[in-house]
Amino acid sequence: MDRMAEKWRPHRGVAARLLWRYYAVTAKRVTTDIAAETKIGEKEAAA
């Protein structure tokens, strides 16, 4: 296991940044979708 981990050592930082960026984009998409649904729901309720 240590040998495998050592091979990835130079790439761990890049992999971490990619994963966090992916998480941020997908989390933002989910919150944006929820916010859009909430606003639509408020408009329908007001009508």
Backbone hydrogen bonds in HBPLUS format (Angstrom, degrees):
<---DONOR---> <-ACCEPTOR-->    atom                        ^
c    i                          cat <-CA-CA->   ^        H-A-AA   ^      H-
h    n   atom  resd res      DA  || num        DHA   H-A  angle D-A-AA Bond
n    s   type  num  typ     dist DA aas  dist angle  dist       angle   num
A0005-ALA N   A0001-MET O   2.93 MM   4  6.21 162.3  1.96 154.2 159.4     1
A0006-GLU N   A0002-ASP O   2.87 MM   4  6.01 152.2  1.95 144.7 152.5     2
A0007-LYS N   A0003-ARG O   3.12 MM   4  6.38 147.2  2.23 144.6 151.9     3
A0008-TRP N   A0005-ALA O   3.16 MM   3  5.28 126.7  2.46  97.3 110.6     4
A0009-ARG N   A0006-GLU O   3.28 MM   3  5.10 154.0  2.35  97.4 105.0     5
A0011-HIS N   A0008-TRP O   2.84 MM   3  5.30 139.4  2.01 117.3 130.0     6
A0012-ARG N   A0008-TRP O   3.10 MM   4  6.09 119.4  2.49 156.8 170.9     7
A0015-ALA N   A0011-HIS O   2.91 MM   4  6.10 165.7  1.93 157.9 162.4     8
A0016-ALA N   A0012-ARG O   2.89 MM   4  6.03 157.5  1.94 148.3 154.5     9
A0017-ARG N   A0013-GLY O   3.02 MM   4  6.26 160.5  2.06 146.8 151.7    10
A0018-LEU N   A0014-VAL O   2.95 MM   4  6.19 160.2  1.99 152.7 158.2    11
A0019-LEU N   A0015-ALA O   2.95 MM   4  6.14 164.0  1.97 151.2 155.5    12
A0020-TRP N   A0016-ALA O   2.94 MM   4  6.13 163.5  1.96 152.2 156.8    13
A0021-ARG N   A0017-ARG O   2.91 MM   4  6.00 154.6  1.97 145.8 153.1    14
A0022-TYR N   A0018-LEU O   2.92 MM   4  6.11 161.0  1.95 149.5 154.7    15
A0023-TYR N   A0019-LEU O   2.93 MM   4  6.15 159.1  1.97 146.5 152.5    16
A0024-ALA N   A0020-TRP O   2.87 MM   4  6.08 157.4  1.92 145.5 151.6    17
A0025-VAL N   A0021-ARG O   2.94 MM   4  6.18 161.3  1.97 153.3 157.6    18
A0026-THR N   A0022-TYR O   2.97 MM   4  6.16 168.5  1.98 154.8 158.0    19
A0027-ALA N   A0023-TYR O   2.83 MM   4  5.87 158.4  1.88 150.6 157.3    20
A0028-LYS N   A0024-ALA O   2.95 MM   4  5.99 155.3  2.01 141.9 148.7    21
A0029-ARG N   A0025-VAL O   3.01 MM   4  6.20 152.3  2.09 143.2 150.7    22
A0030-VAL N   A0026-THR O   3.05 MM   4  6.26 155.7  2.11 145.4 151.1    23
A0031-THR N   A0027-ALA O   2.97 MM   4  6.23 165.7  1.99 152.2 155.8    24
A0032-THR N   A0028-LYS O   2.81 MM   4  5.91 151.3  1.90 145.6 154.3    25
A0033-ASP N   A0029-ARG O   2.92 MM   4  6.08 157.0  1.97 144.8 150.9    26
A0034-ILE N   A0030-VAL O   2.99 MM   4  6.23 158.1  2.04 148.7 154.6    27
A0035-ALA N   A0031-THR O   2.90 MM   4  6.03 159.3  1.94 144.4 150.4    28
A0036-ALA N   A0032-THR O   2.90 MM   4  6.08 157.6  1.95 149.1 155.2    29
A0037-GLU N   A0033-ASP O   2.98 MM   4  6.19 158.0  2.03 146.4 152.2    30
A0038-THR N   A0034-ILE O   2.92 MM   4  6.13 152.5  1.99 147.7 155.6    31
A0039-LYS N   A0035-ALA O   2.99 MM   4  6.24 160.1  2.03 150.8 155.2    32
A0040-ILE N   A0036-ALA O   3.00 MM   4  6.20 158.1  2.04 148.3 154.4    33
A0041-GLY N   A0037-GLU O   2.88 MM   4  6.04 158.0  1.93 145.1 151.6    34
A0042-GLU N   A0038-THR O   2.91 MM   4  6.18 148.5  2.01 146.3 154.8    35
A0043-LYS N   A0039-LYS O   3.05 MM   4  6.30 156.6  2.10 147.0 152.4    36
A0044-GLU N   A0040-ILE O   3.01 MM   4  6.29 159.7  2.05 152.7 158.0    37
A0045-ALA N   A0041-GLY O   3.02 MM   4  6.15 152.7  2.09 143.4 150.8    38
A0046-ALA N   A0042-GLU O   3.00 MM   4  6.16 146.4  2.11 143.6 152.3    39
A0047-ALA N   A0043-LYS O   3.17 MM   4  6.32 133.9  2.39 139.7 150.7    40
